[in-house]
Amino acid sequence: MFHQLNSHFSVAGQLSVADMTTVAAAGYKVVINNRPDNEEPGQPSHADMAAAARAAGLLYSHIPVGRAGLDGTMIATMVAVLAAADKGPVLAFCRSGARSTMLWSVARAATGADVDVLMAEAARAGQDISGMAEMLRSMKHDSPNAINHG
């Protein structure tokens, strides 16, 4: 269910309201929802997921990544959430884990993380971000707020 990229960050496909207690029991402290509301029928709303996460004792952030892709605000928000997540491991979710991995890798590259390490960590979780390598390498020279990858 959870795919660990490193000791601090994991991704998952769509979670349910009931999954929040499982997430907390697994030791996660922060949950990031990367799905826009109403992306598909039957998907729990951001508000319901936030309430369930808080009830389970988890910190919760909603950074929806839709079809338009990433923008500087999303990246900057992810950078801030990851920086503030010193209380424990983070679990981000979307439909499959791919968007969560993509946003994580861009946020980490924007803060100077080694791109080869990011690609290896993503691969360990079954996510291939090698097609993003050139863009990730350029992140060290760009501000997260100046980036718009649509």
For each residue, the residues with C-beta under 8 A, 3 or more apart:
1: 12 13 19 22
2: 10 11 12 23 26 28 91
3: 10 11 12 97 125 126 127
4: 7 9 10 124 125
5: 9 10 11 101 104 121 122 124 125 127
6: 9 121
7: 4 89
8: 85 89 90
9: 4 5 6 82 89 90 91 92 104
10: 2 3 4 5 28 89 90 91 92 125
11: 2 3 5 91 92 93 94 97 100 101 104 125 127
12: 1 2 3 15 91 92 93 97 100
13: 1 93 94 95 96 97
14: 35 43 93 94 95
15: 12 19 20 23 31 44 49 93
16: 19 44
17: 20 44 48 49 51 52
18: 21 22 52
19: 1 15 16 22 23
20: 15 17 23 24 31 49 52 53 55 56 58
21: 18 24 25 56
22: 1 18 19 25 26
23: 2 15 19 20 26 28 31 53 56 58 91
24: 20 21 27 28 56 57 58
25: 21 22
26: 2 22 23 91
27: 24 88 89
28: 2 10 23 24 31 58 88 89 90 91
29: 58 59 85 87 88 89 90
30: 58 59 60 61 81 85 87 88 89 90 91
31: 15 20 23 28 49 53 58 59 60 61 90 91 92 93
32: 60 61 62 63 78 81 90 91 92 93 100
33: 46 49 50 60 61 62 63 64 92 93 94
34: 63 64 65 92 93 94 99 100 103
35: 14 39 43 46 64 65 93 94 95 99
36: 39 64 65 66
37: 43 45 46 64
38: 43 45
39: 35 36 43 66 95
40: 43 95
41:
42:
43: 14 35 37 38 39 40
44: 15 16 17 48 49 52
45: 37 38 48 49
46: 33 35 37 49 50 62 64
47: 50 51
48: 17 44 45 51 52
49: 15 17 20 31 33 44 45 46 52 53 60 62
50: 33 46 47 53 54 60 62
51: 17 47 48 54 55
52: 17 18 20 44 48 49 55 56
53: 20 23 31 49 50 56 58 59 60
54: 50 51 57 58 60
55: 20 51 52
56: 20 21 23 24 52 53
57: 24 54
58: 20 23 24 28 29 30 31 53 54
59: 29 30 31 53 85 87
60: 30 31 32 33 49 50 53 54
61: 30 31 32 33 77 81
62: 32 33 46 49 50
63: 32 33 34 74 77 78 81 103
64: 33 34 35 36 37 46
65: 34 35 36 69 70 74 94 99 102 103
66: 36 39 69
67:
68: 71 150
69: 65 66 149 150
70: 65 74 75 102 103 106 147 148 149 150
71: 68 74 75 147 148 149 150
72: 75 76 143 144 145 146 147 148
73: 76 77 145
74: 63 65 70 71 77 78 103
75: 70 71 72 78 79 103 106 107 110 144 145 147
76: 72 73 79 80 144 145
77: 61 63 73 74 80 81
78: 32 63 74 75 81 82 103 104 106 107
79: 75 76 82 83 107 110 111 144
80: 76 77 83 84
81: 30 32 61 63 77 78 84 85 90
82: 9 78 79 85 90 104 107 108
83: 79 80 86 111
84: 80 81
85: 8 29 30 59 81 82 88 89 90
86: 83
87: 29 30 59
88: 27 28 29 30 85
89: 7 8 9 10 27 28 29 30 85
90: 8 9 10 28 29 30 31 32 81 82 85
91: 2 9 10 11 12 23 26 28 30 31 32
92: 9 10 11 12 31 32 33 34 97 100 103 104
93: 11 12 13 14 15 31 32 33 34 35 97 100
94: 11 13 14 33 34 35 65 97 98 99 100
95: 13 14 35 39 40 98 99
96: 13 99
97: 3 11 12 13 92 93 94 100 101 125 126 127
98: 94 95 101 102 127
99: 34 35 65 94 95 96 102 103
100: 11 12 32 34 92 93 94 97 103 104
101: 5 11 97 98 104 105 122 125 127 129
102: 65 70 98 99 105 106 129 132
103: 34 63 65 70 74 75 78 92 99 100 106 107
104: 5 9 11 78 82 92 100 101 107 108
105: 101 102 108 109 118 119 122 129 132 136
106: 70 75 78 102 103 109 110 132 135 136 139 144 147 149
107: 75 78 79 82 103 104 110 111 144
108: 82 104 105 111 113 118
109: 105 106 112 113 115 118 136 137 139 140
110: 75 79 106 107 139 140 142 143 144 147
111: 79 83 107 108
112: 109 140
113: 108 109 117 118
114: 117 118
115: 109 118 119 133 136 137
116: 119 120
117: 113 114 120 121
118: 105 108 109 113 114 115 121 122 129 136
119: 105 115 116 122 123 129 130 133 136
120: 116 117 123 124
121: 5 6 117 118 124 125
122: 5 101 105 118 119 125 127 128 129
123: 119 120 126 127 128 129
124: 4 5 120 121
125: 3 4 5 10 11 97 101 121 122
126: 3 97 123
127: 3 5 11 97 98 101 122 123
128: 122 123 131
129: 101 102 105 118 119 122 123 132 133 136
130: 119 133
131: 128
132: 102 105 106 129 135 136
133: 115 119 129 130 136 137
134: 137 138
135: 106 132 138 139 149
136: 105 106 109 115 118 119 129 132 133 139
137: 109 115 133 134 140
138: 134 135 141 142
139: 106 109 110 135 136 142 144 147
140: 109 110 112 137
141: 138
142: 110 138 139 146 147
143: 72 110 146 147
144: 72 75 76 79 106 107 110 139 147
145: 72 73 75 76
146: 72 142 143
147: 70 71 72 75 106 110 139 142 143 144
148: 70 71 72
149: 69 70 71 106 135
150: 68 69 70 71
